[in-house]
């Protein structure tokens, strides 16, 4: 293996692989990236056994091809710190990967490419074609509500449901729920669904970026593959049955409150400074066209604000975790938000008046 490549090309590819490379691994080879070189390109692959990413970059001068694996983070740090526009010479010398530039020589240890784990691909259940804007919308509007190391493993991911020309994304940690819908470019070959692990959906979200090309997703019974501008990301799905989210979304008669999103968010930020550090609870009282927000803590400190709103329903006295409210408010782009109250002890439904494709549910807090 002997080739030349620009710093910019190799750094871009290495950056894409680093999110998958395990910082703490049981197998040393999992901290390495697989090099595969042919006459025109360098293919880099990283895996953590649960997911895999492969990306291809163009080489500037080919001497000989081959395969090896090298430490991903050391390699990335080294190449990133080289001067811009540097041409880097990579070649194998026994068990060492030699790296040479005009100003320096470096030597990295390698591990045999034959030991690098191969990710088993399966037949896709359905192929999905979606614009990067729509996929980014789905992920950014919902992924914050995923569970984090919950013992109910099926909550630690994003549930995707494909139904004809619509993709629905749902996330919940049992305290709040986020739902978003988006259109596909064309109807899927068949309906399908799956729970994508937290780490994997975050990696797909990073890959999407501001790409202009459409993204092809293949969803199978146990895995998902996403192809984004020449980079392929594959991940196992979380086993288990996702909760019936439609049962979680409150329905029926409700009292509607409309409030300015920024004014509400700023008020929550100020009042919550004096909330209990343990529960981060804020109390909300609704009166005609007034939203009263208050908080207190064990030190007997308290804060209170009145926020103007549009409301003419029943008086509601309810408490919420302020972080849950703020995360929802930060994902809504409209100037105003709608909050549907179904009583003082029931979950509320938060929606964007300009979009039927977003729904957020927050359970009340008992404080």
C-alpha positions as CSV (number, residue, x, y, z in Angstrom):
1,X,0.0,0.0,0.0
2,X,1.5,3.3,-1.2
3,X,-0.3,6.4,-2.1
4,X,-0.6,10.2,-1.9
5,X,-3.6,12.2,-0.7
6,X,-4.3,15.8,0.2
7,X,-4.8,16.7,3.9
8,X,-8.3,18.1,3.2
9,X,-9.5,14.8,1.6
10,X,-8.2,12.5,4.4
11,X,-9.3,14.8,7.3
12,X,-12.8,15.0,5.9
13,X,-13.1,11.2,5.7
14,X,-11.5,10.6,9.1
15,X,-13.9,13.1,10.7
16,X,-16.9,11.2,9.4
17,X,-15.6,7.9,11.0
18,X,-14.7,9.2,14.4
19,X,-18.2,9.2,15.8
20,X,-18.4,5.5,15.4
21,X,-15.0,4.6,16.7
22,X,-15.3,3.5,20.3
23,X,-13.3,5.5,22.9
24,X,-13.4,2.6,25.3
25,X,-13.3,-0.7,23.5
26,X,-12.9,-4.3,24.5
27,X,-11.3,-5.2,21.2
28,X,-8.2,-3.0,20.3
29,X,-9.0,-3.2,16.6
30,X,-12.3,-1.3,17.2
31,X,-10.3,1.9,17.9
32,X,-8.7,1.5,14.4
33,X,-10.0,2.6,11.0
34,X,-9.8,0.2,8.1
35,X,-7.8,1.5,5.1
36,X,-8.6,0.1,1.6
37,X,-6.7,1.6,-1.3
38,X,-7.2,1.1,-5.0
39,X,-6.1,3.0,-8.1
40,X,-8.4,6.0,-7.6
41,X,-9.7,6.1,-4.1
42,X,-9.2,5.5,-0.4
43,X,-12.0,3.8,1.5
44,X,-12.1,4.3,5.3
45,X,-14.3,2.1,7.5
46,X,-15.0,2.3,11.2
47,X,-17.2,0.0,13.4
48,X,-18.3,-0.5,17.0
49,X,-19.9,-3.8,16.2
50,X,-23.4,-2.2,16.5
51,X,-22.9,0.2,13.6
52,X,-20.5,0.8,10.7
53,X,-19.6,3.8,8.6
54,X,-17.7,3.7,5.2
55,X,-16.6,6.7,3.2
56,X,-14.5,7.2,0.1
57,X,-12.1,9.9,-0.8
58,X,-10.0,10.6,-3.9
59,X,-6.3,10.0,-3.8
60,X,-3.9,12.2,-5.8
61,X,-1.2,9.7,-6.7
62,X,-1.4,5.9,-6.6
63,X,1.6,3.7,-6.3
64,X,0.2,0.4,-5.0
65,X,-3.0,-0.8,-3.3
66,X,-3.7,-2.8,-0.2
67,X,-5.5,-2.9,3.2
68,X,-4.5,-2.2,6.8
69,X,-6.0,-0.7,10.0
70,X,-4.5,2.2,11.9
71,X,-5.5,4.1,15.2
72,X,-8.3,6.4,14.1
73,X,-7.9,9.2,16.6
74,X,-4.1,9.5,16.5
75,X,-4.3,9.5,12.7
76,X,-7.1,12.2,12.7
77,X,-5.2,14.4,15.2
78,X,-2.0,14.1,13.2
79,X,-3.5,14.9,9.8
80,X,-5.7,17.7,11.2
81,X,-2.7,19.5,12.6
82,X,-0.7,19.4,9.3
83,X,-0.6,22.7,7.3
84,X,-3.5,23.3,4.9
85,X,-3.0,22.0,1.3
86,X,-0.3,19.5,2.5
87,X,0.1,16.4,0.3
88,X,0.5,13.4,2.5
89,X,2.4,10.2,1.5
90,X,1.1,7.0,3.1
91,X,2.8,3.7,2.7
92,X,3.1,0.4,4.6
93,X,6.4,-0.8,5.9
94,X,5.9,-4.2,7.5
95,X,3.5,-3.7,10.5
96,X,4.0,0.1,10.4
97,X,2.0,2.8,8.6
98,X,4.5,5.5,7.5
99,X,3.3,9.0,6.9
100,X,5.5,11.6,5.2
101,X,5.1,15.2,4.3
102,X,7.5,17.9,3.1
103,X,8.2,18.8,6.8
104,X,8.0,15.6,8.7
105,X,7.9,11.8,9.0
106,X,5.6,9.8,11.3
107,X,5.1,6.2,12.1
108,X,1.9,4.5,13.3
109,X,1.4,0.9,14.4
110,X,-1.2,-1.2,12.6
111,X,-3.3,-4.2,13.1
112,X,-4.1,-6.8,10.4
113,X,-7.0,-5.9,8.2
114,X,-8.2,-9.6,8.3
115,X,-9.1,-9.1,12.0
116,X,-11.4,-6.1,11.3
117,X,-15.0,-7.1,12.0
118,X,-17.3,-7.3,9.0
119,X,-20.8,-5.9,9.4
120,X,-23.4,-8.4,8.1
121,X,-25.8,-6.7,5.8
122,X,-29.4,-8.0,5.3
123,X,-32.0,-7.7,2.7
124,X,-33.8,-4.4,3.0
125,X,-37.4,-4.4,3.8
126,X,-38.1,-1.1,2.0
127,X,-36.0,1.5,0.3
128,X,-36.7,5.1,1.2
129,X,-35.8,8.2,-0.8
130,X,-35.9,11.5,1.3
131,X,-34.5,15.0,0.9
132,X,-31.7,16.0,3.4
133,X,-33.9,18.9,4.6
134,X,-36.8,16.6,5.5
135,X,-34.6,14.0,7.2
136,X,-32.8,16.7,9.1
137,X,-36.2,18.2,10.2
138,X,-37.4,14.8,11.5
139,X,-34.3,14.1,13.5
140,X,-33.8,17.6,14.9
141,X,-37.4,18.0,16.0
142,X,-37.6,14.7,17.9
143,X,-34.2,13.1,18.9
144,X,-33.8,15.2,22.1
145,X,-36.7,13.2,23.7
146,X,-35.0,9.8,23.3
147,X,-34.3,7.9,26.5
148,X,-30.7,7.9,27.7
149,X,-29.5,4.5,29.1
150,X,-33.1,3.7,30.2
151,X,-33.6,0.1,31.4
152,X,-36.4,-0.1,28.9
153,X,-34.0,-0.4,26.0
154,X,-36.6,0.3,23.3
155,X,-36.9,3.9,24.6
156,X,-33.1,4.6,23.9
157,X,-33.7,5.3,20.3
158,X,-35.8,7.0,17.6
159,X,-38.8,5.1,16.2
160,X,-39.2,5.4,12.5
161,X,-42.4,4.5,10.8
162,X,-42.7,4.4,7.0
163,X,-46.2,4.5,5.6
164,X,-46.5,5.0,1.8
165,X,-45.1,8.6,1.2
166,X,-44.8,9.6,4.9
167,X,-42.0,9.0,7.4
168,X,-43.0,9.5,11.0
169,X,-40.3,9.9,13.8
170,X,-41.2,9.4,17.4
171,X,-39.0,9.6,20.6
172,X,-40.0,9.3,24.2
173,X,-38.3,8.8,27.6
174,X,-41.7,8.1,29.3
175,X,-41.7,11.7,30.7
176,X,-42.2,13.5,27.3
177,X,-42.8,12.6,23.7
178,X,-41.9,14.2,20.4
179,X,-43.5,13.3,17.1
180,X,-42.6,14.7,13.7
181,X,-43.8,13.8,10.2
182,X,-42.2,14.4,6.8
183,X,-42.9,13.5,3.2
184,X,-40.7,11.1,1.2
185,X,-39.7,11.9,-2.4
186,X,-41.6,8.8,-3.6
187,X,-43.8,6.2,-2.0
188,X,-41.9,3.4,-0.2
189,X,-42.1,-0.1,-1.7
190,X,-43.7,-1.3,1.5
191,X,-44.5,-0.1,4.9
192,X,-41.9,-0.7,7.6
193,X,-40.7,0.5,11.0
194,X,-37.8,0.2,13.4
195,X,-36.1,1.7,16.4
196,X,-32.7,3.3,15.6
197,X,-30.3,3.5,18.5
198,X,-29.5,6.9,20.0
199,X,-25.8,6.9,18.9
200,X,-26.8,5.8,15.4
201,X,-29.5,8.5,14.9
202,X,-27.1,11.1,16.1
203,X,-24.5,10.0,13.6
204,X,-27.0,10.0,10.8
205,X,-28.0,13.5,11.9
206,X,-24.3,14.6,11.6
207,X,-23.9,13.1,8.2
208,X,-27.0,14.8,6.7
209,X,-25.6,18.3,7.4
210,X,-26.4,20.6,4.5
211,X,-26.2,18.0,1.7
212,X,-28.1,18.8,-1.5
213,X,-28.3,15.2,-2.7
214,X,-31.3,13.1,-1.8
215,X,-30.6,10.4,0.9
216,X,-31.4,6.7,0.3
217,X,-32.3,4.7,3.4
218,X,-32.8,1.0,3.5
219,X,-34.8,-0.3,6.4
220,X,-34.7,-4.0,7.1
221,X,-36.1,-6.2,10.0
222,X,-32.9,-5.8,12.1
223,X,-30.8,-3.0,10.5
224,X,-30.9,0.4,8.8
225,X,-28.5,1.7,6.1
226,X,-28.3,5.3,5.0
227,X,-26.3,6.5,2.0
228,X,-25.4,10.2,2.2
229,X,-23.3,11.7,-0.6
230,X,-21.1,8.6,-1.0
231,X,-20.8,7.8,2.7
232,X,-22.7,4.7,3.9
233,X,-23.8,4.3,7.5
234,X,-25.2,1.0,8.7
235,X,-26.6,0.2,12.2
236,X,-28.4,-2.6,14.0
237,X,-31.9,-1.7,15.2
238,X,-33.0,-2.0,18.8
239,X,-35.0,-5.1,19.5
240,X,-38.3,-4.7,21.2
241,X,-41.7,-3.1,20.7
242,X,-42.0,0.6,20.8
243,X,-44.9,2.0,23.0
244,X,-48.2,2.7,21.3
245,X,-47.4,6.4,20.9
246,X,-50.9,7.3,19.6
247,X,-52.3,6.2,23.0
248,X,-49.9,8.6,24.7
249,X,-51.0,11.7,22.7
250,X,-53.9,13.2,24.7
251,X,-57.1,13.8,22.8
252,X,-60.6,15.0,23.6
253,X,-61.8,18.3,25.0
254,X,-59.0,20.6,25.9
255,X,-58.4,24.3,26.9
256,X,-56.2,26.0,24.3
257,X,-53.5,28.5,25.3
258,X,-51.6,30.5,22.7
259,X,-48.4,32.3,23.8
260,X,-45.3,34.0,22.3
261,X,-42.6,31.3,22.3
262,X,-39.7,33.6,23.1
263,X,-41.4,35.5,25.8
264,X,-42.5,32.2,27.4
265,X,-39.1,30.7,27.1
266,X,-37.3,33.8,28.6
267,X,-39.8,33.9,31.5
268,X,-39.2,30.1,32.2
269,X,-35.4,30.7,32.2
270,X,-35.6,33.5,34.8
271,X,-38.1,31.9,37.1
272,X,-36.5,28.4,37.0
273,X,-33.3,29.9,38.5
274,X,-35.1,29.6,41.8
275,X,-36.5,26.1,41.3
276,X,-35.4,23.0,43.1
277,X,-32.1,21.8,41.6
278,X,-33.4,18.2,42.0
279,X,-36.7,18.5,40.2
280,X,-36.3,21.7,38.1
281,X,-40.0,22.1,38.5
282,X,-42.0,25.2,37.5
283,X,-45.7,25.7,38.4
284,X,-48.1,27.1,35.8
285,X,-51.4,28.7,36.6
286,X,-53.7,29.7,33.7
287,X,-56.2,32.5,34.0
288,X,-58.0,34.5,31.3
289,X,-55.3,35.8,29.0
290,X,-52.6,35.4,31.8
291,X,-50.1,32.7,32.3
292,X,-48.6,32.7,35.8
293,X,-45.2,31.0,36.1
294,X,-43.7,30.4,39.5
295,X,-41.0,28.3,41.2
296,X,-39.5,27.8,44.7
297,X,-36.8,25.7,46.3
298,X,-36.0,24.2,49.8
299,X,-34.1,27.4,50.7
300,X,-37.5,29.1,50.6
301,X,-36.5,31.3,47.6
302,X,-39.1,31.9,45.0
303,X,-39.8,33.6,41.7
304,X,-42.9,34.5,39.8
305,X,-43.9,36.1,36.5
306,X,-47.1,36.8,34.6
307,X,-46.9,36.3,30.8
308,X,-49.6,37.6,28.5
309,X,-51.3,35.0,26.4
310,X,-54.6,34.1,24.6
311,X,-56.6,31.9,26.9
312,X,-60.2,31.6,27.9
313,X,-60.5,28.0,29.2
314,X,-60.7,26.5,32.7
315,X,-58.2,27.6,35.3
316,X,-55.3,25.0,35.3
317,X,-52.8,24.5,38.1
318,X,-50.0,22.3,36.9
319,X,-46.2,21.8,37.2
320,X,-43.6,20.7,34.7
321,X,-39.9,20.0,34.5
322,X,-38.7,23.2,33.0
323,X,-35.9,21.5,30.9
324,X,-38.6,19.4,29.1
325,X,-40.5,22.6,28.2
326,X,-37.4,24.5,27.1
327,X,-36.1,21.7,24.9
328,X,-39.5,21.6,23.1
329,X,-39.6,25.4,22.7
330,X,-36.1,25.4,21.2
331,X,-37.2,23.1,18.4
332,X,-40.2,25.1,17.4
333,X,-39.6,27.8,14.8
334,X,-42.9,29.7,14.9
335,X,-43.2,32.9,16.9
336,X,-46.2,31.4,18.8
337,X,-46.9,28.0,20.3
338,X,-50.2,26.3,21.2
339,X,-50.6,24.4,24.5
340,X,-53.6,22.2,24.9
341,X,-54.4,21.5,28.6
342,X,-56.6,18.5,29.4
343,X,-56.7,19.1,33.2
344,X,-54.4,19.8,36.1
345,X,-53.2,16.2,36.4
346,X,-52.9,15.2,32.8
347,X,-50.3,15.5,30.1
348,X,-50.4,18.6,27.9
349,X,-50.0,18.7,24.1
350,X,-47.7,21.4,22.6
351,X,-48.0,22.1,18.9
352,X,-46.8,24.6,16.3
353,X,-49.7,26.6,14.9
354,X,-47.9,26.7,11.5
355,X,-47.3,23.0,11.2
356,X,-49.5,19.9,11.6
357,X,-46.4,17.7,11.4
358,X,-45.1,18.4,15.0
359,X,-46.6,17.2,18.3
360,X,-45.1,17.3,21.7
361,X,-46.5,15.7,24.9
362,X,-45.2,16.6,28.4
363,X,-46.3,14.7,31.5
364,X,-47.0,16.9,34.6
365,X,-44.6,16.9,37.6
366,X,-45.8,16.2,41.1
367,X,-44.1,18.8,43.3
